[in-house]
Amino acid sequence: MTEHLVVVGGDAAGMSAAAQARRLRGPERLRITAFERGHFSSYSACGIPYWVGGDVPERDALIARTPEQHRAQGIDLLMRTEVVELDLDRRRVRSRDLEDGSEAWTGFDQLVIGTGAEPVRPPLPGFDAPGVHGVQTLDEGQALLRTLERDCRRAVVVGGGYIGIEMAEAMVRRGLDVTVVHRAPEPMSTLDPDMGRLVREAMEGMGMEVVPGAEAKEVLLGPDGRPRAVVSSAGEHPADVVVLGLGVRPRTELARAAGLPLGESGGLRTEDTMRVRGQEGIWAGGDCVEVLDQVSGRYRHIALGTHANKQGRVIGINLGGGSAVFPGVVGTAVSKVCALEIARTGLKEREAEAAGLAYESAVIEATSRAGYYPGAAPMTVKMTAERGSGRMLGLQIVGREGAAKRVDIGAVALTAGMTVDQVVSLDLGYAPPFSPVWDPVQVAARRLL
Amino acid sequence: MTEHLVVVGGDAAGMSAAAQARRLRGPERLRITAFERGHFSSYSACGIPYWVGGDVPERDALIARTPEQHRAQGIDLLMRTEVVELDLDRRRVRSRDLEDGSEAWTGFDQLVIGTGAEPVRPPLPGFDAPGVHGVQTLDEGQALLRTLERDCRRAVVVGGGYIGIEMAEAMVRRGLDVTVVHRAPEPMSTLDPDMGRLVREAMEGMGMEVVPGAEAKEVLLGPDGRPRAVVSSAGEHPADVVVLGLGVRPRTELARAAGLPLGESGGLRTEDTMRVRGQEGIWAGGDCVEVLDQVSGRYRHIALGTHANKQGRVIGINLGGGSAVFPGVVGTAVSKVCALEIARTGLKEREAEAAGLAYESAVIEATSRAGYYPGAAPMTVKMTAERGSGRMLGLQIVGREGAAKRVDIGAVALTAGMTVDQVVSLDLGYAPPFSPVWDPVQVAARRLL
């Protein structure tokens, strides 16, 4: 029997699922139809800041697989075609061709929902004007680049999280004066404030203006209908272009309308097989789902390409007759703003508190290589552990070259439920060009003991 | 009661133990005497290749703590004073002042043995001539630098392990023509031969001559009594200077003479508290001990500063009234030869075989960053796992910038006993400047599945 798999959303999760399922089940056993409303399939949204900033010269470099490549694998991928309704009772989806407006129903046996996320765009005056840009899709990146072709000298980035700081870097690299306006006391509020302060100070040292504790109110427009300033609770910030870095939220209107289970974040709830809870033959992955935080035991929404790819693979294996699970995440994230590397995994202090855990933290400074080795770069490492049990809870790193990926040590240790004592004993790679004799992560663990 | 702690050997393990014990027990409760036969205390032997090569301009940069600094902490450190006998029955050591030849007995309540390792120097003609250098101590590094002040143009490095390749790099950086003569089919025999081949090819690409499968026979001397060539089973290799990179063996003659338990490697056997097996008040750490390989369950000799420091800390805590253990190692090592990074952890295939394990391996190529991000550098990753259980057994990486320290992911996973499946699911740091969307280690794990 040939089953029909319908995939809604042609990016990381959906197309990973489709490609993996195709590898395991040939066209005679599985027909695959995928719908993508945009102009591009399977691309790296995480790469958009580096394309906008000019590090990546070509948009097409961000595309992992074109529609043609997917079709050559026997996946019928319909571009510029938006799914506008999920009819779960009759096992069919209604789609609309965005070019000619025509609609059609397509039946399915298995459904994968990979509708992604959308940038938070505050419902405030001026925020929907041209020249105010989200950067979640290639189409949005392209629109921003078109704006930058105009005479832009001053950029205001609204939001100080990952997208905010990465876009601040991109604007600096394009030669603009950059102001980052954000609500929290420090940028990068996925870190504790003491670590976020290091990020702010470094950004200021790079010539950016950072305005903390500022609620955005309005984008003031010039006579051409384009931004001339952003008004926040902290004042008026001149701007020729405005970039939104307010984070994203799961794009789950379709799922909600179809009565599928959503969590508090608005993301779809799934089993660890990535099947939507309680639904036979309905799967979901990527930026539209919630994930289990293995450290706190709670569900969170984390939009990250690496999770989308892993979840897609799990769906594809399960659709292909195999058996795989996505056990959850530990909250790892790495980023950079120019030469400053930023990383975190596990729980920050407020998250530990919210999870009802008693904790202790230690903050240390160390270097990426042996202190005497050329290029040894400073980093600050903060480790948090549960009081009593000594179980590691979180790790945060801010530093220069060689800092960020050290967080993987913490990510694996958290997954294994290691204590700080066990971290101190880890047999990590040591040689002077790569690490001090005690890895900075272990220096933090020692301090914590 | 004031106890008397005697430390034999003033480098990493011994002085870490002394310093840690001192922090926990003041001079009124613990008197500490340490003996060091050399001119230097607490230095980074691992840094010697980079000092010889010129990356580290000053010898003193390698010294973590001078004798004066130790003395200021209340540790009575006697330099150029060699312990020549351990009298365990009468709880005393006999020492000799290497300047004036005088001898003395010193009683102890607690004894720490940190006598280190010595370079293997084959008992072959010419190998003890001036101009043939081991590089295990600062004194030896200094002697090599004096030789290099002469008109040296051709260096032969005997041995293709860590010290061999690091010294080959050092000689290249000093502008010498370099030949590396070694016995195994490929250099870096701590890797599988297919990975070692990548190292050889890279070294050849750097202009080094690599002579595999060659047994050293003799150093031919010129009329000045200095090397003119090394003779191996593969021919005659012209040399103005010869560097020994044949590895090291534990320096345990004193311990052997005192009847202390040694393992097959000649290293001291200890409990996980680092107390010498079955001996009250006798402790040992660093390059003179064997360590438990947590993956194979066997004991091995691994000379590495990071282990010495960790073991010294454990000894010091236990001496200070606390309780700590050194649980063993997983065999992690990172190194580089010029721009080529090399890393391994766990068991290579032959070691898995020797441990009686059925295994599978996978080898993949990936990049250090997202493929489209500037500076994405290629790396080859090999993962080995137990057949059936899927337990990860080993990880080997050869690549460019950003390759080596990824081995830490494997080191932590091995320590936790993770399966390949669990490695695929790990929440590792992802952003385009730091990693492809699947970390190379996970790409290898996927291939293995």
Interface residues (C-beta under 8 A of the other chain):
Chain A: A12 S44 C46 G47 Y50 D55 V56 A61 L62 Y162 L304 G305 T306 H307 N309 K310 R313 V325 F326 P327 G328 V329 V330 G331 T332 A333 V334 S335 K336 E341 A343 T345 A370 Y372 Y373 P374 G402 A404 K405 R406 V407 D408 I409 A411 V412 A413 T415 A416 M418 Q422 V424 S425 L426 D427 L428 G429 Y430 A431 P432 P433 F434 S435 V437 W438 D439 R446
Chain B: A12 S44 C46 G47 Y50 D55 V56 A61 L62 Y162 L304 G305 T306 H307 N309 K310 R313 V325 F326 P327 G328 V329 V330 G331 T332 A333 V334 S335 K336 E341 A343 T345 A370 Y372 Y373 P374 G402 A404 K405 R406 V407 D408 I409 A411 V412 A413 T415 A416 M418 Q422 V424 S425 L426 D427 L428 G429 Y430 A431 P432 P433 F434 S435 V437 W438 D439 R446
